[in-house]
Each structure stands twice: as C-alpha cells, then as structure tokens.
Amino acid sequence: MAAPGAVAVAEHGAGSETAQSPVEAPAGVSRRQQFGNRFLTDPSQVFQHNAWDNVEWTEEREAAARRKVQENSEPLPAEKQEDYEVRANEYWNDFYKIHKNRFFKDRHWLFTEFPELALNCRTKAGGDTLDGGAGRDGEGPASSHTDVSSFNGCDFPGSESTYRVGCGVGNTVFPILKTNNDPGLFVYCCDFSSTAVELIETNEDFDPQRCFAFVHDLSDPEAEFPVPNGSLDVIVLIFVLSALHPDRMYVSISRLARLLKPGGMLLLRDYGRYDMAQLRFKKGRCLSENFYVRGDGTRVYFFTQDELHELFTRAGLEKVQNLVDRRLQVNRGKQLTMHRVWIQCKYRKASGADGGRAAGEARSGSEAR
C-alpha cells in the first residue's frame, strides 16, 4: 500500500535509479516540489530546512549501518515467530483501534510522485468497462461484509466505471477520492484488519458510490477479490508489501498482477534497506534477515531496489521506474538529523499479458510451501 525535479537518473543495478526525472503537474492539483530539489552542499547549513533530498551516503555511514543491522540480526525462536504470524490480524486490529482516524493523514506527496492517480493525467490502460459489464443501474456498491466470492465477471462493484484503482485503507484512498473527481473513477480499498475497514466505512469522506472497502489477506493466494482478473487500471502499494512475510511477497505480487488490465500499472513506495527505522530496532526484534517485529506486534521488511525488481519482473511486470529516495530529515528544535531511505517503483503489465504464467507459478509456490 507511499517531489518535480530535473535530476539525472543514475543506473547501478537491475532495477536501480537514484533520482527522478521531472513529472508535469496535473492541472488543478496543488502540490509541493517532487523530491530531488533541495541539496545539502554546506553541512553547516543542515538545520536551515526540515529535509534534504538525495543525500549521498559515505562508505563509512553505509558500513556503520551494515554493522548495526548485523549486531541485531539474531532471529527470534521459531515458536515466537509463529505466534506473530498466527496473531497478525489481532495485532493490526489493535493498531487501528489505538490510532483510529488519526492514521488517515493527507499524503500531500501522493500525486506528485504518482501523477497517474491525479485529475486530468490518466490514460486508459485497457479500454473501458469489461465486456458484458452490466453494472448495478444506480445502486451503490455492495457492503464490505458481502461474500466477495459471489461476484462474477460482469456483476461486481464499480463494474460500470472506466478507471479502477486498488489500494489499501491507510492514507491513500481519501486523497484519491478528494483529488480525482473523474466521474468514471472507482476505488477499491482493502486491509487485513476488519477494524481498519470499519474506520474507512464510517469516515465522513467515504463515498460508497465511488469506493468499495473490504477485508482481505493479501498473502493468501486463494482469497477472493471482489473484482475479476484484468479489471484494474492501477494498484497502489504504499508501505503495504513490507508488512507481509518475505516468503509470501512473490505470491501476493503475482496475484495482484493478474488483476491489472494489460497496460495497467502497479505503484509502490516502501521502506529501503538501512532506513532509520531499521537501524533503531534493538536485539530481540529480528524475525529473519531484514525482517522485524515492532513493539506493537506488527511486522516490517526493509527492501533493496534489486529485490523489488526481481519480485515484479518475475510476476511478469515491466519496469517503468525503480528509484531510491535517500532523505535527510531534520528536527531543528532538538538539533537532530534522521536518515530516511524509501524505495519507489512503477511497474507495468505488458499489453496483451494475461498473467497466466505468473498465476501458475504463484500457485505452485504456494503448494510447495
């Protein structure tokens, strides 16, 4: 489930980039500058701004980060790890019960980094509605508690829409609904937590005529979606994939790839290797290599660009963008600096692709486990 800069792109790996070329702002959308425009050239000026873009890491800093990770890399016992796996739903429900709607903050950078979601910037990825799409003739979408397995290829929520977006329930769905007023837009949002879905449905900005919320376990390849394969124009994963067990990530991406229309786009922003959050984990929090459990029981993985590239291309998607955002955030009041590392990706489903091979591989991988 997330700045315009004219910085040159540097390739150094199978899916690697370090900066982003400029993106034209969609009409009618106010935004901040795309990352890549504020550079720290004089270290003595570090506290003049709240953040600095594309900060170069020295070999010493990277080596220190690597040592820090290795120091705290002893994995928890298998029975403890199993407990976090089995109780994952409980931990995420508790997370949303504590944070409630405070978690739904405005991601003001969303449309800068992903203009595919904003007003007047979209292009149809695979035509209009699916053939035979009867729609619901003025009815709102079914309740999120409806058994999604009851939907078929021509009768599903948003079947009459012309641009369909799938995302999580965090800070993505409401900015999309508020910013993109395309009458053909329909958004599907899901979460592992039933509490999160209830918070979405009771929010004053929730519009059942333009949005369908449902509970879903992304890591379960057999779980039903409320839409048929080949029906979504865009899928957005903003800090979503990192919450899954690493062994289930490929199966999840393969399943999502099947939902995309030919030419449809998968957008991702997530934690990068050696992000400040990873370096803050102490001993007793490591589950496996680069995979940790937080104090509240929720889990998080920290990616490299090449790992994500391998996941997406193996699922049959083509790279459009894969870049790392190394940002220096500053607390000017406390005179503190914080090195953040995020990875941002755009991968497209090839025109004419049906996802059959990826789906078969996903099922085989699931059976093998």
N, C-alpha and C positions, 0 to 999 in steps of 0.2 A: 500498500500500500502504500518527502519529497528534499543576475543578473543582468542590457545589451553591451557586450564588449568586443572589440576588434583585436583579440589576442591570437597570435598564430597558434595552430594546433601542432603539437609535437607527438609523434608516434614513437612508442617504445614498448611494444608488446602486441600480442594477438588482437587485443581489443582496447588498446591504451591510447588515451589522449590526456593532456593536462590542462587544456583551456578550451574555450568555446568561441566559435565564430559568431558574428553578430546576428541577431534574430530581429526581424522587423516587428514592432509592436502592433498587435491587432487594434483596429480602430475602436475607440470607446473604452479602452481599458487603461486606467492609470496604474502605474507601477513604479517600483524602484529600479535602479540600474541592474542589469544582469551581472552575475559575478564575473570578475576579471577586470575591474576598472580602477580599483584602489590598491596601489602597490606601496609597500613599505621600503623605501630606498634609504631612509635615515633612521636607524634603530633608536636614536634619541627622541624621535617623534612618535613612538609607538602608542602613547596614550592620548594622542590628538584625536583619534577616532575610535569607534566601538569595534571595528573589524577591518581586517586587511585581507585582500584576495590573493589567491595563487601564491601562497608563501612557500618559498623554497626551503626544503629541509636539508640541513647539513648532514654529512655522513655520520658525524658524532651524534646528532639528535636521533637519527634513524637507528643507529646501533644501540643507543640508550633505550629507545622504545622496545627494540627487539629483546634486550636483556630483561626489561621489566615484564614483558609478556612471558618469557621463559621462566622467570622466578615464580610466577603464579600459575603455571601450566599443569600442575599435578591434578589429574581429574578426580572428581568425587567417586566414591564407590558405586558400583553398578546398581545396587538396590536403591541408593539415594537418587540416582539419575532416573530410574524407573518411576520413582514417586513423583518427580517433577513432570514426567511425561504423562502419567495417568491423571494427575490433578491439574493439568494445564488449563482446562476450561474453568476450574474453580479459581485459579489464580488470576485469570483475566477478568472473570466476573467481579472479583474483589477489587481489581484495579479500577474498573469503571464505576463501581459503587462508591469508591473513595473520591475519584476525580470528577465524576458526573459530567455535566456540560462544560466544566472548566477545561476539559480536554479539547473541546471543539474551538480552537483558536483560528483566526483568519490566517491562512498561509498566503501572505501577500506576494510571495515569490513564485507561486504555483504557475501563473500564466506567463510569467517572464521566462521561466525555464521550459515550460511545456505549452507553447502557444497553440498547439493542437486542440487544447481544451477551451480556448477563449473565443469570444464573439468575433464573427466575420473572418476567421482564419482557417476554418476547416475545409477539407476537401473530402469528398465521399471516397471511402476506401473500397467499397464493394457494391455499389449500387444503392437502391432504395430499400424498401422492405423486402423481406424474404418472399419468394414466390408462394402464393396461396395464403399470405398473411391476412387472416380475416379480421383481426383486431377485436375490440370489445365494444365498438359503437358507443363511445361516450362514457363507458364505465371506467372507474378508476382501477388501478392495478389491484390484484388480489392481496389479501392480508399477508404479512410476512410469516404468519403461522400456517399458511396454506401448505399442504404437501406438494413440494415443487416437482415431484415425480409425476404429478397429474397433468403437467403442461406438455403439449405436443408441439411439433414443428410449426403449426400455423395458429396456435392459440396460446399466447404467453404474454406476460406483462410487457407493455411497450411494443407490441408487435406491429403497430401502425407507425411507429416513429421512423425517422430517416437517419438518425445519428445516435448510436447507442454507446454509452460509456460505462465500464465496470470499474468499481473502486472499493476501498474499504470504508469503514464508517467513521474514521478519525477526523482529520481536519481537511478532507478533500471534497466530500460530497456537497456541503453547503456553499463553499466558494464557487463550485461549478454551477450550481443551480442559480446562484445570485448573479454571476457574471455572464453566463451564456444564456441569453433569452431566445435562442433559436427555437421556434415552436416545434421543430422536428426532433429536439433533443430528448433523450430519456436516459436516466442514470440508474444503474443497479449497484447497490452498496451492500456489502456483507461483512460479517465478523464471526469469529469463533465464539464470541461471548453473546449470550442472549440478552444480558444486561445492556451491552453496547447497542444492540439493535433496538431495544425498548427506548433507550435515550434518544436515538435518532427519530423514532416514530412519534415521540411526544414533544420533540423540539418544535417551536413555533415556525421555523423555516422549512419544516418537512412538507413537501407537496406530493401527495400520492398520485396526482395526475402526471407528474414528471419523474417520479422516483419510486423504486421498489426496494425495500430493505428486507434482508433475510439472514438467518443464521446458517453458517456454512463452515465446514472444516476443510480448508484449502489443502491440507496434507493428505486427505482421504481421496484416492483416485476413483472410488466408487460412489462418492457423494454426488447427488444430483444437483444440477444448476437449473434455475427457472427459465433458462433460455437455451435454444438449440445451438449446436455447433455452427460456426460460420456466421454468427449473427452480430458480433460486437465490432465496432469501429476502433475503439481504444480501450485498453485495460491499463489502469494506473496502480502501481505498487509503490506507495510511499511508506518506507520503513515497515514493510509487511513481510517480505521474504526473510529478513533477518530473524524474525520471531519463530520460524519453523526449524525443526530438527534438520541438520545438514543432509541426513540420509533421505529426506523426503522432498528436498527442494526441486530436484530434476523432475520427479513425478508431477509435482504441482505446476511447474512451468509448462511441461508438456500438455497437461490438461488445459491450462489457460490458452495455450497456442491453438488448440482445437476450436476454442470459442471465437477466435478472431476471424473476421472476414478476410479473404485474400486481399492483401494490401493493408490490412489493419495493423495498428501499432501498439506495442507494449512499452509503457513508460515506467521507469524505476528511479527512485532515489533512496539510498540506504547507507548504512554505516560502512566506512572504509577501514582497512587494516591500520592499526595504531592510532585510531581516533582517541581523543582524550577519555572518552567513556570506557574504552577497553583498558587503558593504562591505569584507570582508577580501581579496577577490580583487584581485590586482595585474595590471599590464599583461601581456599575453601569455596571458591565460586566458579571454578573451571569445570565444565562438563566434558569437553573434548577440545581439540585444537581450535582456538579462536572462537569457541562457543561457551557462553557463560550463563549463569543464573543470577538474576538480581535479588535484592533483599526481599522483594515482594513475591518472589516465586516465578515471575515471568522471565523468559529466556531471550538471548540476543546473540547473533553471529556477526562477525566483522569480516567483510569481503575484500578481495583484491579484484582489480578490473579483469584480469585473465580468468578468474573463477566464474564471474558472471558471464563473460563472453562464451566460455565453454558451456555453461548451462543453457544459454539462449540459442546458440548455434546448433547444439546437439538436439534441441527441440525443434529445429527446422526454421529458426528465425534469422533474419539478415540484419547485420549491424548498420545502424544509421548514426548512432552516437554512443561512445563509451568514454567518459572522462572522469577525472578525479578533481574534487574541489578541496584543496588544502587551504583552510581559512584560519587566520589568527583572530580570535575573539578577545576582546579586552574589557576588563572591569576597571573603569577609570577611577571609581571611588575607592576600591580596595587595591588598586595598582597591581592587578593580576592579569596574566596572559594565559590563554587557553587555546591549544592547537586542536582544531577540529578537522576531521577527514571524512568526506562523504563521496559517494560514487553515484553518478547519474548516467542512465542508459536510455537509449531508444532503439528498439529492435522491431523490424517489420516482418510480417508474414508475407512470403512471396506471392505474387499474383498467380492464381491457379493452384496454389497449395491447398491440400485438404487435411493436412495434419495426420493422415493415416499412419505413416511410418512412426511419427513421434508417439502417437497414441498406443500403437502396438508395443513400442519399446517401454513406454510407461507402465503398461500392464505387465509386461514381462519382468520389469524391475521390481514391481510390487509383489509379484508372485515369488520372485527369487528371495525376497526378504522374509 
